[in-house]
Amino acid sequence: MRRGDFSRNVRMLEDFSRCSYFTQQFERVDRYPVIFDTRVLDHYYKYVNIFIKVRHIVLVVHCAGKYGALGFSRKTDLMYKPLTYNVI
């Protein structure tokens, strides 16, 4: 485990719990946790790209036949996806 992974995982879990709390008042809403990994270019060293694995967790929301997602991110275009998608 890389240095800082534990605190990053705890922060992701807190963000997921916060999203679940914010949506608990809505009836007829299904919530699904989705966890996935991406590879991000960390740095470039001697003509070699060095990638790191970044783990993400989002709360997928299903209501009235449409899907959306909630999450926390530094990038605003990744934080929220409206209930407009027919499939995940």
Secondary structure, DSSP 8 states (H G I E B T S, - for coil): --TTHHHHHHHHHHHHHHHHHHHTT-SS-EEEEEEEEEEEEEEEETTEEEEEEEEEEEEEEEETTEEEEE---SSHHHHEEEEEES--
